Amino acid sequence: MDQGDFSVIQNCFTGPVGGSFWPGVAPGCERYDRDRDDDVDSLDVVEFENCATGPGVLLDETSLPTDCSL
Ligand SMILES: [Ca+2]
C-alpha cells in the first residue's frame, strides 16, 4: 500500500455519514470501509495508513506492519 492506493481511498472518502450519491460506500470502495460501518471516514483512513508499506511495496499478509490489521 502506497500513495497510489491513498489516491483511491481519497476518491472513496465519504465522511462519517456515508456517501451522498450511494447508500454507504460506492461500488469498488467496500474494502476501504475497514470497520464495516458503511462509510469511509477518518477512522478508516487511519486503519489504512497503519498498513502502508511504501512505494511499490506489496503488503505481505504474513508479515504485517506493527499496527496493521486486516
Ligand atoms: Ca467505515
N, CA, C, O and the ligand as a Tripos MOL2 file, in Angstrom:
@<TRIPOS>MOLECULE
protein
  281   279    71     0     0
PROTEIN
NO_CHARGES

@<TRIPOS>ATOM
      1 N           0.8420   -1.1830    0.0000 N.3       1 MET1
      2 CA          0.0000    0.0000    0.0000 C.3       1 MET1
      3 C           0.8800    1.2360    0.0000 C.2       1 MET1
      4 O           1.8060    1.3630    0.8000 O.2       1 MET1
      5 N           0.5680    2.1500   -0.9210 N.am      2 ASP2
      6 CA          1.3940    3.3360   -1.0520 C.3       2 ASP2
      7 C           0.5430    4.5300   -1.4740 C.2       2 ASP2
      8 O          -0.6810    4.5010   -1.3480 O.2       2 ASP2
      9 N           1.1960    5.5830   -1.9780 N.am      3 GLN3
     10 CA          0.4760    6.8000   -2.3550 C.3       3 GLN3
     11 C          -0.5630    6.5360   -3.4490 C.2       3 GLN3
     12 O          -1.6060    7.1890   -3.4770 O.2       3 GLN3
     13 N          -0.2920    5.5970   -4.3380 N.am      4 GLY4
     14 CA         -1.2640    5.2510   -5.3700 C.3       4 GLY4
     15 C          -2.5500    4.7380   -4.7490 C.2       4 GLY4
     16 O          -3.6470    5.0970   -5.1780 O.2       4 GLY4
     17 N          -2.4060    3.8960   -3.7380 N.am      5 ASP5
     18 CA         -3.5830    3.3900   -3.0290 C.3       5 ASP5
     19 C          -4.2600    4.5070   -2.2550 C.2       5 ASP5
     20 O          -5.4840    4.5400   -2.1310 O.2       5 ASP5
     21 N          -3.4480    5.4280   -1.7320 N.am      6 PHE6
     22 CA         -4.0240    6.5420   -0.9750 C.3       6 PHE6
     23 C          -4.9080    7.4020   -1.8660 C.2       6 PHE6
     24 O          -5.9360    7.9030   -1.4110 O.2       6 PHE6
     25 N          -4.5260    7.5820   -3.1230 N.am      7 SER7
     26 CA         -5.3670    8.3830   -4.0250 C.3       7 SER7
     27 C          -6.7170    7.7110   -4.2390 C.2       7 SER7
     28 O          -7.7250    8.3910   -4.4380 O.2       7 SER7
     29 N          -6.7430    6.3910   -4.2000 N.am      8 VAL8
     30 CA         -8.0160    5.6720   -4.3530 C.3       8 VAL8
     31 C          -8.8910    5.8780   -3.1260 C.2       8 VAL8
     32 O         -10.0880    6.1330   -3.2590 O.2       8 VAL8
     33 N          -8.3160    5.7710   -1.9380 N.am      9 ILE9
     34 CA         -9.1270    5.9460   -0.7300 C.3       9 ILE9
     35 C          -9.6520    7.3800   -0.6590 C.2       9 ILE9
     36 O         -10.7420    7.6100   -0.1350 O.2       9 ILE9
     37 N          -8.8930    8.3490   -1.1800 N.am     10 GLN10
     38 CA         -9.4010    9.7230   -1.2150 C.3      10 GLN10
     39 C         -10.6610    9.8020   -2.0650 C.2      10 GLN10
     40 O         -11.6140   10.4920   -1.7030 O.2      10 GLN10
     41 N         -10.6710    9.0980   -3.1930 N.am     11 ASN11
     42 CA        -11.8510    9.1060   -4.0590 C.3      11 ASN11
     43 C         -13.0270    8.3820   -3.4280 C.2      11 ASN11
     44 O         -14.1780    8.6440   -3.7790 O.2      11 ASN11
     45 N         -12.7530    7.4750   -2.5020 N.am     12 CYS12
     46 CA        -13.8040    6.7040   -1.8370 C.3      12 CYS12
     47 C         -14.3000    7.3880   -0.5640 C.2      12 CYS12
     48 O         -15.3140    6.9820    0.0050 O.2      12 CYS12
     49 N         -13.5930    8.4180   -0.1200 N.am     13 PHE13
     50 CA        -13.8930    9.0400    1.1680 C.3      13 PHE13
     51 C         -15.3250    9.5870    1.1810 C.2      13 PHE13
     52 O         -15.7210   10.3230    0.2770 O.2      13 PHE13
     53 N         -16.0880    9.2300    2.1990 N.am     14 THR14
     54 CA        -17.4740    9.7040    2.3240 C.3      14 THR14
     55 C         -17.6710   10.6150    3.5210 C.2      14 THR14
     56 O         -18.6280   11.3880    3.5590 O.2      14 THR14
     57 N         -16.7760   10.5360    4.5020 N.am     15 GLY15
     58 CA        -17.0240   11.1890    5.7820 C.3      15 GLY15
     59 C         -17.8750   10.2620    6.6410 C.2      15 GLY15
     60 O         -18.2860    9.1930    6.1890 O.2      15 GLY15
     61 N         -18.1380   10.6690    7.8760 N.am     16 PRO16
     62 CA        -18.7890    9.7680    8.8360 C.3      16 PRO16
     63 C         -20.2650    9.4720    8.5580 C.2      16 PRO16
     64 O         -20.8220    8.5700    9.1840 O.2      16 PRO16
     65 N         -20.9080   10.1850    7.6580 N.am     17 VAL17
     66 CA        -22.3350    9.9380    7.4230 C.3      17 VAL17
     67 C         -22.5850    9.1250    6.1620 C.2      17 VAL17
     68 O         -23.7380    8.9570    5.7660 O.2      17 VAL17
     69 N         -21.5340    8.6130    5.5170 N.am     18 GLY18
     70 CA        -21.7060    7.8190    4.3170 C.3      18 GLY18
     71 C         -21.7520    8.6770    3.0780 C.2      18 GLY18
     72 O         -21.6600    9.9020    3.1540 O.2      18 GLY18
     73 N         -21.8930    8.0330    1.9330 N.am     19 GLY19
     74 CA        -21.8480    8.7310    0.6580 C.3      19 GLY19
     75 C         -23.1060    9.5250    0.3610 C.2      19 GLY19
     76 O         -24.1960    9.1800    0.8170 O.2      19 GLY19
     77 N         -22.9430   10.6010   -0.4150 N.am     20 SER20
     78 CA        -24.0990   11.3980   -0.7950 C.3      20 SER20
     79 C         -24.7620   10.8480   -2.0470 C.2      20 SER20
     80 O         -25.9440   11.1040   -2.2790 O.2      20 SER20
     81 N         -24.0150   10.0850   -2.8710 N.am     21 PHE21
     82 CA        -24.5760    9.5270   -4.0950 C.3      21 PHE21
     83 C         -24.9410    8.0560   -3.9420 C.2      21 PHE21
     84 O         -25.7720    7.5350   -4.6860 O.2      21 PHE21
     85 N         -24.3190    7.3960   -2.9820 N.am     22 TRP22
     86 CA        -24.5580    5.9750   -2.7740 C.3      22 TRP22
     87 C         -24.9940    5.7650   -1.3340 C.2      22 TRP22
     88 O         -24.5240    6.4680   -0.4390 O.2      22 TRP22
     89 N         -25.8690    4.8270   -1.1000 N.am     23 PRO23
     90 CA        -26.1330    4.4520    0.2880 C.3      23 PRO23
     91 C         -24.9210    3.6760    0.8050 C.2      23 PRO23
     92 O         -24.6420    2.5780    0.3240 O.2      23 PRO23
     93 N         -24.2180    4.2200    1.7550 N.am     24 GLY24
     94 CA        -22.9850    3.5880    2.2310 C.3      24 GLY24
     95 C         -21.8240    4.0110    1.3710 C.2      24 GLY24
     96 O         -21.6510    5.2020    1.1120 O.2      24 GLY24
     97 N         -21.0150    3.0590    0.9190 N.am     25 VAL25
     98 CA        -19.8390    3.3700    0.1140 C.3      25 VAL25
     99 C         -20.0930    3.0210   -1.3420 C.2      25 VAL25
    100 O         -20.9150    2.1580   -1.6470 O.2      25 VAL25
    101 N         -19.3820    3.6960   -2.2420 N.am     26 ALA26
    102 CA        -19.5420    3.4730   -3.6790 C.3      26 ALA26
    103 C         -19.0420    2.0820   -4.0550 C.2      26 ALA26
    104 O         -18.1650    1.5310   -3.3890 O.2      26 ALA26
    105 N         -19.5980    1.5180   -5.1190 N.am     27 PRO27
    106 CA        -19.1070    0.2230   -5.5920 C.3      27 PRO27
    107 C         -17.6000    0.2850   -5.8470 C.2      27 PRO27
    108 O         -17.1100    1.2310   -6.4630 O.2      27 PRO27
    109 N         -16.8830   -0.7050   -5.3820 N.am     28 GLY28
    110 CA        -15.4340   -0.7560   -5.5220 C.3      28 GLY28
    111 C         -14.6960   -0.1660   -4.3320 C.2      28 GLY28
    112 O         -13.4810   -0.3220   -4.2110 O.2      28 GLY28
    113 N         -15.4250    0.5110   -3.4550 N.am     29 CYS29
    114 CA        -14.7930    1.1490   -2.2950 C.3      29 CYS29
    115 C         -14.9980    0.3470   -1.0150 C.2      29 CYS29
    116 O         -14.5360    0.7580    0.0490 O.2      29 CYS29
    117 N         -15.6720   -0.7690   -1.1000 N.am     30 GLU30
    118 CA        -16.0190   -1.5350    0.0980 C.3      30 GLU30
    119 C         -14.8040   -1.9040    0.9390 C.2      30 GLU30
    120 O         -14.8710   -1.9000    2.1680 O.2      30 GLU30
    121 N         -13.6880   -2.2250    0.2770 N.am     31 ARG31
    122 CA        -12.5160   -2.6750    1.0500 C.3      31 ARG31
    123 C         -11.8880   -1.5550    1.8710 C.2      31 ARG31
    124 O         -11.1070   -1.8140    2.7860 O.2      31 ARG31
    125 N         -12.2310   -0.3020    1.5410 N.am     32 TYR32
    126 CA        -11.6800    0.8210    2.3150 C.3      32 TYR32
    127 C         -12.5240    1.1300    3.5420 C.2      32 TYR32
    128 O         -12.0940    1.8910    4.4080 O.2      32 TYR32
    129 N         -13.7190    0.5510    3.6310 N.am     33 ASP33
    130 CA        -14.5440    0.6840    4.8350 C.3      33 ASP33
    131 C         -14.0510   -0.3610    5.8220 C.2      33 ASP33
    132 O         -14.6650   -1.4130    5.9990 O.2      33 ASP33
    133 N         -12.9290   -0.0500    6.4610 N.am     34 ARG34
    134 CA        -12.2130   -1.0410    7.2690 C.3      34 ARG34
    135 C         -13.0140   -1.5100    8.4780 C.2      34 ARG34
    136 O         -12.8790   -2.6590    8.8990 O.2      34 ARG34
    137 N         -13.8550   -0.6280    9.0490 N.am     35 ASP35
    138 CA        -14.6210   -1.0260   10.2320 C.3      35 ASP35
    139 C         -16.0600   -1.4370    9.8740 C.2      35 ASP35
    140 O         -16.9000   -1.6400   10.7500 O.2      35 ASP35
    141 N         -16.3140   -1.5510    8.5760 N.am     36 ARG36
    142 CA        -17.5950   -2.0840    8.0790 C.3      36 ARG36
    143 C         -18.8240   -1.3740    8.6650 C.2      36 ARG36
    144 O         -19.7810   -2.0200    9.0900 O.2      36 ARG36
    145 N         -18.7810   -0.0360    8.6820 N.am     37 ASP37
    146 CA        -19.9400    0.7140    9.1640 C.3      37 ASP37
    147 C         -20.5590    1.5850    8.0680 C.2      37 ASP37
    148 O         -21.2000    2.5950    8.3590 O.2      37 ASP37
    149 N         -20.3630    1.1870    6.8090 N.am     38 ASP38
    150 CA        -20.9780    1.8210    5.6470 C.3      38 ASP38
    151 C         -20.5400    3.2590    5.4140 C.2      38 ASP38
    152 O         -21.3190    4.0730    4.9180 O.2      38 ASP38
    153 N         -19.3120    3.5760    5.7640 N.am     39 ASP39
    154 CA        -18.7210    4.8530    5.3570 C.3      39 ASP39
    155 C         -17.2210    4.6550    5.1830 C.2      39 ASP39
    156 O         -16.6620    3.6520    5.6260 O.2      39 ASP39
    157 N         -16.5830    5.6080    4.5410 N.am     40 VAL40
    158 CA        -15.1240    5.6700    4.5000 C.3      40 VAL40
    159 C         -14.7780    7.0230    5.1070 C.2      40 VAL40
    160 O         -14.8520    8.0620    4.4510 O.2      40 VAL40
    161 N         -14.3960    6.9750    6.3780 N.am     41 ASP41
    162 CA        -14.1470    8.2090    7.1100 C.3      41 ASP41
    163 C         -12.7300    8.2170    7.6790 C.2      41 ASP41
    164 O         -11.9100    7.3670    7.3320 O.2      41 ASP41
    165 N         -12.4530    9.1690    8.5450 N.am     42 SER42
    166 CA        -11.0900    9.3250    9.0610 C.3      42 SER42
    167 C         -10.6220    8.0970    9.8340 C.2      42 SER42
    168 O          -9.4290    7.7950    9.8380 O.2      42 SER42
    169 N         -11.5330    7.3850   10.4870 N.am     43 LEU43
    170 CA        -11.1420    6.1640   11.1980 C.3      43 LEU43
    171 C         -10.6500    5.1030   10.2250 C.2      43 LEU43
    172 O          -9.6970    4.3760   10.5060 O.2      43 LEU43
    173 N         -11.3130    5.0250    9.0780 N.am     44 ASP44
    174 CA        -10.8810    4.0670    8.0540 C.3      44 ASP44
    175 C          -9.5350    4.4740    7.4630 C.2      44 ASP44
    176 O          -8.7010    3.6190    7.1630 O.2      44 ASP44
    177 N          -9.3230    5.7840    7.2950 N.am     45 VAL45
    178 CA         -8.0510    6.2690    6.7540 C.3      45 VAL45
    179 C          -6.9040    5.9180    7.7090 C.2      45 VAL45
    180 O          -5.8310    5.5150    7.2590 O.2      45 VAL45
    181 N          -7.1190    6.0660    9.0210 N.am     46 VAL46
    182 CA         -6.0860    5.7040    9.9930 C.3      46 VAL46
    183 C          -5.7600    4.2100    9.8710 C.2      46 VAL46
    184 O          -4.5910    3.8250    9.8540 O.2      46 VAL46
    185 N          -6.7890    3.3840    9.7890 N.am     47 GLU47
    186 CA         -6.5550    1.9380    9.6380 C.3      47 GLU47
    187 C          -5.7950    1.6460    8.3530 C.2      47 GLU47
    188 O          -4.9140    0.7870    8.3220 O.2      47 GLU47
    189 N          -6.1440    2.3680    7.2920 N.am     48 PHE48
    190 CA         -5.4490    2.2170    6.0110 C.3      48 PHE48
    191 C          -3.9810    2.6010    6.1540 C.2      48 PHE48
    192 O          -3.0940    1.8690    5.7160 O.2      48 PHE48
    193 N          -3.7320    3.7530    6.7690 N.am     49 GLU49
    194 CA         -2.3580    4.2400    6.9210 C.3      49 GLU49
    195 C          -1.5220    3.3010    7.7850 C.2      49 GLU49
    196 O          -0.3120    3.1930    7.5880 O.2      49 GLU49
    197 N          -2.1510    2.6290    8.7320 N.am     50 ASN50
    198 CA         -1.4190    1.6770    9.5690 C.3      50 ASN50
    199 C          -0.8680    0.5090    8.7600 C.2      50 ASN50
    200 O           0.0480   -0.1820    9.2060 O.2      50 ASN50
    201 N          -1.4240    0.2910    7.5760 N.am     51 CYS51
    202 CA         -0.9910   -0.8160    6.7250 C.3      51 CYS51
    203 C          -0.1200   -0.3470    5.5550 C.2      51 CYS51
    204 O           0.2230   -1.1470    4.6840 O.2      51 CYS51
    205 N           0.2430    0.9490    5.5290 N.am     52 ALA52
    206 CA          1.0830    1.4660    4.4440 C.3      52 ALA52
    207 C           2.4460    0.7910    4.4900 C.2      52 ALA52
    208 O           3.0060    0.5660    5.5630 O.2      52 ALA52
    209 N           2.9700    0.4720    3.3150 N.am     53 THR53
    210 CA          4.2470   -0.2250    3.2340 C.3      53 THR53
    211 C           5.3260    0.5990    2.5520 C.2      53 THR53
    212 O           6.5050    0.4620    2.8790 O.2      53 THR53
    213 N           4.9410    1.4560    1.6060 N.am     54 GLY54
    214 CA          5.9170    2.2420    0.8620 C.3      54 GLY54
    215 C           5.6850    2.0880   -0.6270 C.2      54 GLY54
    216 O           4.9430    1.2030   -1.0530 O.2      54 GLY54
    217 N           6.3210    2.9560   -1.4340 N.am     55 PRO55
    218 CA          6.0990    2.9480   -2.8790 C.3      55 PRO55
    219 C           6.4250    1.6070   -3.5210 C.2      55 PRO55
    220 O           7.5500    1.1160   -3.4240 O.2      55 PRO55
    221 N           5.4410    1.0270   -4.1710 N.am     56 GLY56
    222 CA          5.6530   -0.2070   -4.9140 C.3      56 GLY56
    223 C           5.8630   -1.4460   -4.0680 C.2      56 GLY56
    224 O           6.1540   -2.5120   -4.6100 O.2      56 GLY56
    225 N           5.7250   -1.3390   -2.7650 N.am     57 VAL57
    226 CA          5.9340   -2.4950   -1.8810 C.3      57 VAL57
    227 C           4.5840   -3.1230   -1.5760 C.2      57 VAL57
    228 O           3.7230   -2.4940   -0.9610 O.2      57 VAL57
    229 N           4.4030   -4.3440   -2.0000 N.am     58 LEU58
    230 CA          3.1490   -5.0340   -1.7570 C.3      58 LEU58
    231 C           3.0080   -5.3950   -0.2820 C.2      58 LEU58
    232 O           3.9900   -5.6680    0.4080 O.2      58 LEU58
    233 N           1.7660   -5.3880    0.1800 N.am     59 LEU59
    234 CA          1.5000   -5.7820    1.5630 C.3      59 LEU59
    235 C           1.6620   -7.2950    1.6900 C.2      59 LEU59
    236 O           1.0270   -8.0570    0.9620 O.2      59 LEU59
    237 N           2.5050   -7.7180    2.6060 N.am     60 ASP60
    238 CA          2.7260   -9.1310    2.8650 C.3      60 ASP60
    239 C           1.8290   -9.5280    4.0400 C.2      60 ASP60
    240 O           2.1000   -9.1720    5.1870 O.2      60 ASP60
    241 N           0.7680  -10.2630    3.7440 N.am     61 GLU61
    242 CA         -0.1910  -10.6230    4.7930 C.3      61 GLU61
    243 C           0.4050  -11.5290    5.8490 C.2      61 GLU61
    244 O          -0.1910  -11.7000    6.9130 O.2      61 GLU61
    245 N           1.5530  -12.1100    5.5910 N.am     62 THR62
    246 CA          2.2030  -12.9620    6.5980 C.3      62 THR62
    247 C           3.1460  -12.1720    7.4900 C.2      62 THR62
    248 O           3.6500  -12.6910    8.4860 O.2      62 THR62
    249 N           3.3850  -10.8970    7.1250 N.am     63 SER63
    250 CA          4.2920  -10.0620    7.9180 C.3      63 SER63
    251 C           3.7710   -8.6320    7.8870 C.2      63 SER63
    252 O           4.3490   -7.7680    7.2280 O.2      63 SER63
    253 N           2.6770   -8.3860    8.6030 N.am     64 LEU64
    254 CA          2.0070   -7.0910    8.5560 C.3      64 LEU64
    255 C           2.7870   -6.0410    9.3410 C.2      64 LEU64
    256 O           3.4790   -6.3710   10.3040 O.2      64 LEU64
    257 N           2.6730   -4.7500    8.9220 N.am     65 PRO65
    258 CA          3.2460   -3.6780    9.7280 C.3      65 PRO65
    259 C           2.6510   -3.7320   11.1480 C.2      65 PRO65
    260 O           1.5540   -4.2570   11.3440 O.2      65 PRO65
    261 N           3.3660   -3.1980   12.1130 N.am     66 THR66
    262 CA          3.0470   -3.3410   13.5270 C.3      66 THR66
    263 C           1.5830   -3.0750   13.8830 C.2      66 THR66
    264 O           0.9590   -3.8980   14.5530 O.2      66 THR66
    265 N           1.0250   -1.9460   13.4480 N.am     67 ASP67
    266 CA         -0.3500   -1.5810   13.8350 C.3      67 ASP67
    267 C          -1.3940   -1.9660   12.8010 C.2      67 ASP67
    268 O          -2.5440   -1.5390   12.9030 O.2      67 ASP67
    269 N          -1.0250   -2.7500   11.8250 N.am     68 CYS68
    270 CA         -1.9360   -3.1160   10.7340 C.3      68 CYS68
    271 C          -2.7200   -4.3750   11.0980 C.2      68 CYS68
    272 O          -2.1690   -5.3650   11.5780 O.2      68 CYS68
    273 N          -4.0220   -4.2970   10.8500 N.am     69 SER69
    274 CA         -4.8550   -5.4940   10.9760 C.3      69 SER69
    275 C          -5.7380   -5.5720    9.7440 C.2      69 SER69
    276 O          -6.2360   -4.5550    9.2600 O.2      69 SER69
    277 N          -5.9250   -6.7620    9.2460 N.am     70 LEU70
    278 CA         -6.7390   -6.9530    8.0500 C.3      70 LEU70
    279 C          -8.1080   -7.4470    8.4000 C.2      70 LEU70
    280 O          -8.9320   -7.6640    7.5120 O.2      70 LEU70
    281 CA        -16.0310    2.9130    7.9650 Ca       71 CA71
@<TRIPOS>BOND
     1     1     2 1
     2     2     3 1
     3     3     4 2
     4     3     5 am
     5     5     6 1
     6     6     7 1
     7     7     8 2
     8     7     9 am
     9     9    10 1
    10    10    11 1
    11    11    12 2
    12    11    13 am
    13    13    14 1
    14    14    15 1
    15    15    16 2
    16    15    17 am
    17    17    18 1
    18    18    19 1
    19    19    20 2
    20    19    21 am
    21    21    22 1
    22    22    23 1
    23    23    24 2
    24    23    25 am
    25    25    26 1
    26    26    27 1
    27    27    28 2
    28    27    29 am
    29    29    30 1
    30    30    31 1
    31    31    32 2
    32    31    33 am
    33    33    34 1
    34    34    35 1
    35    35    36 2
    36    35    37 am
    37    37    38 1
    38    38    39 1
    39    39    40 2
    40    39    41 am
    41    41    42 1
    42    42    43 1
    43    43    44 2
    44    43    45 am
    45    45    46 1
    46    46    47 1
    47    47    48 2
    48    47    49 am
    49    49    50 1
    50    50    51 1
    51    51    52 2
    52    51    53 am
    53    53    54 1
    54    54    55 1
    55    55    56 2
    56    55    57 am
    57    57    58 1
    58    58    59 1
    59    59    60 2
    60    59    61 am
    61    61    62 1
    62    62    63 1
    63    63    64 2
    64    63    65 am
    65    65    66 1
    66    66    67 1
    67    67    68 2
    68    67    69 am
    69    69    70 1
    70    70    71 1
    71    71    72 2
    72    71    73 am
    73    73    74 1
    74    74    75 1
    75    75    76 2
    76    75    77 am
    77    77    78 1
    78    78    79 1
    79    79    80 2
    80    79    81 am
    81    81    82 1
    82    82    83 1
    83    83    84 2
    84    83    85 am
    85    85    86 1
    86    86    87 1
    87    87    88 2
    88    87    89 am
    89    89    90 1
    90    90    91 1
    91    91    92 2
    92    91    93 am
    93    93    94 1
    94    94    95 1
    95    95    96 2
    96    95    97 am
    97    97    98 1
    98    98    99 1
    99    99   100 2
   100    99   101 am
   101   101   102 1
   102   102   103 1
   103   103   104 2
   104   103   105 am
   105   105   106 1
   106   106   107 1
   107   107   108 2
   108   107   109 am
   109   109   110 1
   110   110   111 1
   111   111   112 2
   112   111   113 am
   113   113   114 1
   114   114   115 1
   115   115   116 2
   116   115   117 am
   117   117   118 1
   118   118   119 1
   119   119   120 2
   120   119   121 am
   121   121   122 1
   122   122   123 1
   123   123   124 2
   124   123   125 am
   125   125   126 1
   126   126   127 1
   127   127   128 2
   128   127   129 am
   129   129   130 1
   130   130   131 1
   131   131   132 2
   132   131   133 am
   133   133   134 1
   134   134   135 1
   135   135   136 2
   136   135   137 am
   137   137   138 1
   138   138   139 1
   139   139   140 2
   140   139   141 am
   141   141   142 1
   142   142   143 1
   143   143   144 2
   144   143   145 am
   145   145   146 1
   146   146   147 1
   147   147   148 2
   148   147   149 am
   149   149   150 1
   150   150   151 1
   151   151   152 2
   152   151   153 am
   153   153   154 1
   154   154   155 1
   155   155   156 2
   156   155   157 am
   157   157   158 1
   158   158   159 1
   159   159   160 2
   160   159   161 am
   161   161   162 1
   162   162   163 1
   163   163   164 2
   164   163   165 am
   165   165   166 1
   166   166   167 1
   167   167   168 2
   168   167   169 am
   169   169   170 1
   170   170   171 1
   171   171   172 2
   172   171   173 am
   173   173   174 1
   174   174   175 1
   175   175   176 2
   176   175   177 am
   177   177   178 1
   178   178   179 1
   179   179   180 2
   180   179   181 am
   181   181   182 1
   182   182   183 1
   183   183   184 2
   184   183   185 am
   185   185   186 1
   186   186   187 1
   187   187   188 2
   188   187   189 am
   189   189   190 1
   190   190   191 1
   191   191   192 2
   192   191   193 am
   193   193   194 1
   194   194   195 1
   195   195   196 2
   196   195   197 am
   197   197   198 1
   198   198   199 1
   199   199   200 2
   200   199   201 am
   201   201   202 1
   202   202   203 1
   203   203   204 2
   204   203   205 am
   205   205   206 1
   206   206   207 1
   207   207   208 2
   208   207   209 am
   209   209   210 1
   210   210   211 1
   211   211   212 2
   212   211   213 am
   213   213   214 1
   214   214   215 1
   215   215   216 2
   216   215   217 am
   217   217   218 1
   218   218   219 1
   219   219   220 2
   220   219   221 am
   221   221   222 1
   222   222   223 1
   223   223   224 2
   224   223   225 am
   225   225   226 1
   226   226   227 1
   227   227   228 2
   228   227   229 am
   229   229   230 1
   230   230   231 1
   231   231   232 2
   232   231   233 am
   233   233   234 1
   234   234   235 1
   235   235   236 2
   236   235   237 am
   237   237   238 1
   238   238   239 1
   239   239   240 2
   240   239   241 am
   241   241   242 1
   242   242   243 1
   243   243   244 2
   244   243   245 am
   245   245   246 1
   246   246   247 1
   247   247   248 2
   248   247   249 am
   249   249   250 1
   250   250   251 1
   251   251   252 2
   252   251   253 am
   253   253   254 1
   254   254   255 1
   255   255   256 2
   256   255   257 am
   257   257   258 1
   258   258   259 1
   259   259   260 2
   260   259   261 am
   261   261   262 1
   262   262   263 1
   263   263   264 2
   264   263   265 am
   265   265   266 1
   266   266   267 1
   267   267   268 2
   268   267   269 am
   269   269   270 1
   270   270   271 1
   271   271   272 2
   272   271   273 am
   273   273   274 1
   274   274   275 1
   275   275   276 2
   276   275   277 am
   277   277   278 1
   278   278   279 1
   279   279   280 2
@<TRIPOS>SUBSTRUCTURE
     1 MET1         2 RESIDUE 1 A MET
     2 ASP2         6 RESIDUE 1 A ASP
     3 GLN3        10 RESIDUE 1 A GLN
     4 GLY4        14 RESIDUE 1 A GLY
     5 ASP5        18 RESIDUE 1 A ASP
     6 PHE6        22 RESIDUE 1 A PHE
     7 SER7        26 RESIDUE 1 A SER
     8 VAL8        30 RESIDUE 1 A VAL
     9 ILE9        34 RESIDUE 1 A ILE
    10 GLN10       38 RESIDUE 1 A GLN
    11 ASN11       42 RESIDUE 1 A ASN
    12 CYS12       46 RESIDUE 1 A CYS
    13 PHE13       50 RESIDUE 1 A PHE
    14 THR14       54 RESIDUE 1 A THR
    15 GLY15       58 RESIDUE 1 A GLY
    16 PRO16       62 RESIDUE 1 A PRO
    17 VAL17       66 RESIDUE 1 A VAL
    18 GLY18       70 RESIDUE 1 A GLY
    19 GLY19       74 RESIDUE 1 A GLY
    20 SER20       78 RESIDUE 1 A SER
    21 PHE21       82 RESIDUE 1 A PHE
    22 TRP22       86 RESIDUE 1 A TRP
    23 PRO23       90 RESIDUE 1 A PRO
    24 GLY24       94 RESIDUE 1 A GLY
    25 VAL25       98 RESIDUE 1 A VAL
    26 ALA26      102 RESIDUE 1 A ALA
    27 PRO27      106 RESIDUE 1 A PRO
    28 GLY28      110 RESIDUE 1 A GLY
    29 CYS29      114 RESIDUE 1 A CYS
    30 GLU30      118 RESIDUE 1 A GLU
    31 ARG31      122 RESIDUE 1 A ARG
    32 TYR32      126 RESIDUE 1 A TYR
    33 ASP33      130 RESIDUE 1 A ASP
    34 ARG34      134 RESIDUE 1 A ARG
    35 ASP35      138 RESIDUE 1 A ASP
    36 ARG36      142 RESIDUE 1 A ARG
    37 ASP37      146 RESIDUE 1 A ASP
    38 ASP38      150 RESIDUE 1 A ASP
    39 ASP39      154 RESIDUE 1 A ASP
    40 VAL40      158 RESIDUE 1 A VAL
    41 ASP41      162 RESIDUE 1 A ASP
    42 SER42      166 RESIDUE 1 A SER
    43 LEU43      170 RESIDUE 1 A LEU
    44 ASP44      174 RESIDUE 1 A ASP
    45 VAL45      178 RESIDUE 1 A VAL
    46 VAL46      182 RESIDUE 1 A VAL
    47 GLU47      186 RESIDUE 1 A GLU
    48 PHE48      190 RESIDUE 1 A PHE
    49 GLU49      194 RESIDUE 1 A GLU
    50 ASN50      198 RESIDUE 1 A ASN
    51 CYS51      202 RESIDUE 1 A CYS
    52 ALA52      206 RESIDUE 1 A ALA
    53 THR53      210 RESIDUE 1 A THR
    54 GLY54      214 RESIDUE 1 A GLY
    55 PRO55      218 RESIDUE 1 A PRO
    56 GLY56      222 RESIDUE 1 A GLY
    57 VAL57      226 RESIDUE 1 A VAL
    58 LEU58      230 RESIDUE 1 A LEU
    59 LEU59      234 RESIDUE 1 A LEU
    60 ASP60      238 RESIDUE 1 A ASP
    61 GLU61      242 RESIDUE 1 A GLU
    62 THR62      246 RESIDUE 1 A THR
    63 SER63      250 RESIDUE 1 A SER
    64 LEU64      254 RESIDUE 1 A LEU
    65 PRO65      258 RESIDUE 1 A PRO
    66 THR66      262 RESIDUE 1 A THR
    67 ASP67      266 RESIDUE 1 A ASP
    68 CYS68      270 RESIDUE 1 A CYS
    69 SER69      274 RESIDUE 1 A SER
    70 LEU70      278 RESIDUE 1 A LEU
    71 CA71       281 GROUP 0 **** ****
